[in-house]
Amino acid sequence: MSSTVNEVTIKEYDVAHSSCPDKKTKYRKANCMTFTVFLFHLHFKNQMETVTMSTPDIAEVDQFRCRVDEIFQKVDKLEKKVNEVEQFYLNANKKKKSSSKGNSIREEQDKGRHVPSIKKQQQDASQRESAAAKRMQELMRQFGTILRQISQHKWAWPFMQPVDVKGLGLHDYYKVIEKPMDLGTIKNQMEAKDGTGYKNVRAICADVRLVFDNAMKYNEEGSDVHLMAKTLLEKFEEKWQLLLPKVTEEEKRREMEEAEAQLNMQLVREASHAKRVQAISNELYEVDTHLEQLRETVVQKCRKMSTKDKRNLGAAIARLSTEDLNKALDIIAQSNPGLQAMAEEVEIDIDAQSESTLWRLNFFVKDVFEGCDKSTAGDNKKKRKKGICDAIAQTVKKKSKKPSS
């Protein structure tokens, strides 16, 4: 960044003492800093209380205060809206960062895509779920064929009903087997119409495996039941491998459809928040316009600034920091379009400035130094508090070193 420094000269012409028209005060500013537009200060209320009106009118001042209060209420509401929108985009950015790299390619592809409305998305989701349910029913029907073939095997009879624990005297069965299962229970759950049945094929497959795993776990290897269960499980796995590619394809399809649905919903939310941001921007512009009009009205009601006031203003500007001096120059530039603020030397005639500009500068300077005073007071308070704490600590330390009597 460039460190070039320009000189700003403010001339003070004393109307009552014209013998010193060349009295100048020079200020310095960094030309690399960007001017910021000075629109409104939070000390607006205090300014109205301290301004001397050209025609004192308490009712008019109260009216100004009411208008300012109304604007502040609008600003508070707008601040809440801005925070909500900001939080939405923060969460959206976190999701994007946590997603895979492949999503960046998809984002490029989706930039120009049409964003369906929420109603259209709801309709699409309903149709998508209906179609997916029909496809899953077809897969379950095909799985039912596999289950029927296994159930018809000559060795399937021990596994068709729940184990008769009491009748067979298997007192330790429930200690060994955590979740009993049989082919008959699986068949009944597949045919359930009350909504308690299986929702996908993999859940049925897991229960079929559980039937034979339980039998092999409880019955020793080499026993008839263990051998029958092992044989039927092998046959089931062979038939399952034939159906598995279709199941995997369906699962990938559902995953892609779900991802697309979520993307569309996200795009709808972003479009909605984009409109909201535009609306907030318009409201902020409207509030800013009202504030500017109100400030201009207050400035017009101010008394004419005296020569002493102008001198004090010039002296105050001389004490401004580089950043605040840039802001002050920006205020002057608003009513002086020809001002070359970035020139090597800027000369400003205080007496040539309009009353509106002078009072704007006065308000600005007052706010700057009031803020500095509050900050300094806070720092001094912290220093005093720290000093007291240190003194107490030293006293305690000294007392602790005293020998006991």
C-alpha positions, -999 to 999 in steps of 0.1 A, spaced: 0 0 0 13 34 -9 24 57 20 21 89 0 7 117 22 -12 148 10 -16 181 28 -50 195 36 -51 232 44 -82 248 59 -83 286 58 -101 305 85 -112 340 74 -121 362 104 -148 385 93 -143 408 122 -105 408 119 -98 409 82 -61 418 89 -52 382 91 -69 365 61 -39 342 54 -41 324 87 -39 287 78 -39 254 96 -25 224 79 -36 188 83 -22 156 68 -41 127 54 -31 94 37 -44 94 1 -45 56 1 -75 55 24 -109 53 10 -134 80 19 -165 66 37 -198 83 33 -209 100 65 -247 96 65 -259 94 101 -246 91 137 -262 73 166 -259 105 186 -286 121 166 -309 125 196 -281 143 216 -275 166 187 -311 177 186 -309 184 224 -277 205 221 -286 224 189 -297 260 194 -327 264 172 -332 296 152 -368 297 164 -372 277 196 -403 254 193 -406 226 219 -434 210 200 -413 209 168 -384 194 187 -407 167 202 -420 160 168 -384 154 156 -377 131 185 -408 110 177 -397 107 141 -362 96 152 -377 71 176 -399 56 148 -368 53 126 -348 36 153 -377 11 157 -375 4 120 -337 0 122 -341 -25 151 -365 -46 130 -342 -44 100 -312 -55 122 -331 -86 132 -339 -94 96 -303 -89 86 -291 -112 113 -315 -139 102 -304 -137 66 -267 -136 77 -272 -167 98 -289 -185 69 -259 -178 46 -234 -187 73 -251 -221 77 -253 -226 40 -215 -219 37 -208 -244 64 -228 -271 46 -209 -263 13 -175 -266 30 -184 -299 47 -197 -314 14 -175 -334 -10 -154 -318 -38 -177 -333 -64 -204 -308 -54 -183 -279 -68 -187 -294 -103 -224 -299 -97 -227 -263 -85 -212 -251 -118 -237 -272 -137 -266 -259 -116 -259 -222 -119 -283 -218 -148 -308 -243 -138 -345 -234 -134 -355 -233 -97 -390 -248 -92 -414 -233 -68 -421 -249 -34 -456 -260 -45 -441 -276 -76 -414 -293 -55 -440 -307 -31 -459 -321 -61 -427 -336 -75 -418 -351 -42 -452 -368 -39 -449 -382 -74 -413 -393 -67 -422 -411 -35 -451 -428 -52 -429 -441 -81 -402 -452 -56 -428 -471 -36 -440 -490 -67 -404 -499 -76 -397 -511 -41 -429 -532 -41 -417 -549 -73 -383 -557 -56 -401 -570 -26 -423 -592 -49 -392 -607 -64 -377 -612 -30 -409 -630 -20 -402 -655 -48 -368 -662 -33 -383 -666 2 -409 -690 -11 -383 -711 -28 -363 -713 4 -394 -721 24 -403 -750 1 -370 -767 6 -372 -800 24 -350 -788 52 -369 -756 58 -396 -770 82 -376 -763 115 -374 -726 106 -410 -719 95 -423 -712 130 -409 -695 162 -388 -719 183 -409 -737 209 -386 -728 238 -408 -742 266 -419 -773 246 -383 -782 238 -370 -773 272 -345 -747 259 -342 -728 291 -310 -709 280 -323 -700 245 -331 -663 253 -297 -660 270 -279 -671 238 -303 -656 212 -310 -619 215 -335 -616 187 -354 -647 177 -367 -649 141 -384 -674 117 -395 -675 81 -432 -675 90 -428 -642 109 -409 -627 79 -437 -638 55 -464 -623 77 -446 -590 80 -440 -588 43 -478 -592 38 -488 -567 65 -512 -540 54 -513 -519 85 -481 -501 78 -459 -522 102 -444 -542 74 -410 -540 58 -401 -508 41 -372 -521 20 -357 -553 7 -325 -551 27 -344 -553 60 -360 -586 48 -327 -599 38 -312 -592 72 -340 -610 90 -337 -641 67 -300 -643 75 -308 -638 112 -330 -670 111 -302 -692 100 -275 -674 120 -295 -679 152 -299 -717 144 -261 -721 138 -253 -701 169 -275 -721 193 -270 -755 178 -235 -770 178 -216 -774 146 -222 -809 132 -258 -811 145 -286 -817 120 -302 -782 126 -268 -765 123 -262 -783 90 -297 -776 77 -294 -739 86 -260 -736 69 -272 -752 37 -303 -730 34 -283 -699 41 -259 -707 13 -288 -713 -11 -304 -680 0 -271 -661 -6 -268 -675 -41 -303 -663 -50 -298 -629 -32 -267 -622 -53 -289 -623 -84 -313 -597 -70 -287 -575 -53 -277 -555 -85 -313 -543 -89 -315 -534 -52 -282 -514 -54 -294 -496 -86 -326 -486 -68 -308 -473 -38 -285 -452 -59 -315 -438 -78 -332 -429 -45 -300 -413 -32 -297 -391 -64 -333 -381 -63 -331 -372 -27 -299 -351 -33 -316 -333 -62 -347 -326 -41 -325 -312 -13 -306 -291 -39 -338 -277 -53 -351 -269 -19 -318 -251 -10 -320 -231 -43 -356 -221 -34 -345 -210 1 -316 -190 -14 -339 -174 -40 -363 -165 -12 -335 -150 9 -322 -131 -21 -355 -114 -25 -356 -108 12 -321 -92 10 -333 -69 -18 -363 -59 2 -341 -52 33 -318 -32 11 -347 -11 -2 -360 -6 34 -325 5 45 -323 30 16 -357 44 25 -346 47 62 -314 63 51 -333 88 30 -356 97 58 -327 102 82 -309 124 57 -341 145 52 -346 147 90 -309 158 95 -312 184 68 -344 197 85 -326 200 118 -296 216 103 -318 242 86 -333 250 119 -299 257 135 -288 292 142 -261 308 120 -227 297 131 -206 325 146 -170 334 139 -160 319 172 -178 287 164 -160 285 131 -126 289 148 -135 262 174 -146 240 146 -113 245 127 -93 238 158 -113 206 164 -107 194 129 -70 199 134 -71 173 161 -88 146 141 -71 114 132 -63 106 96 -94 84 92 -117 109 108 -102 137 87 -110 118 56 -146 116 68 -147 153 75 -134 160 39 -161 137 26 -188 158 43 -174 189 28 -171 173 -7 -209 165 -6 -217 202 -10 -185 210 -29 -184 187 -60 -153 205 -73 -132 197 -43 -101 178 -53 -98 157 -21 -70 135 -35 -48 164 -47 -13 170 -32 -27 200 -13 -64 206 -4 -73 241 6 -107 246 23 -122 280 32 -143 275 63 -162 308 58 -171 297 23 -189 266 35 -227 265 38 -244 265 72 -256 230 65 -220 218 59 -207 236 90 -232 221 113 -227 187 98 -190 190 105 -198 203 140 -220 173 147 -194 149 133 -165 164 153 -186 164 185 -195 128 180 -158 118 174 -145 134 205 -174 123 227 -166 87 216 -129 92 224 -138 106 258 -160 76 266 -133 52 255 -106 70 275 -128 71 306 -134 34 302 -96 28 299 -89 50 329 -116 31 350 -99 -2 341 -65 12 351 -78 25 384 -95 -9 391 -63 -27 383 -43 -4 405 -67 -10 434 -65 -47 430 -27 -46 428 -26 -25 460 -49 -50 478 -27 -78 466 5 -61 479 -12 -54 513 -22 -91 516 13 -102 507 28 -79 533 5 -91 560 12 -127 552 50 -120 557 45 -106 592 57 -130 619 30 -143 642 32 -130 677 
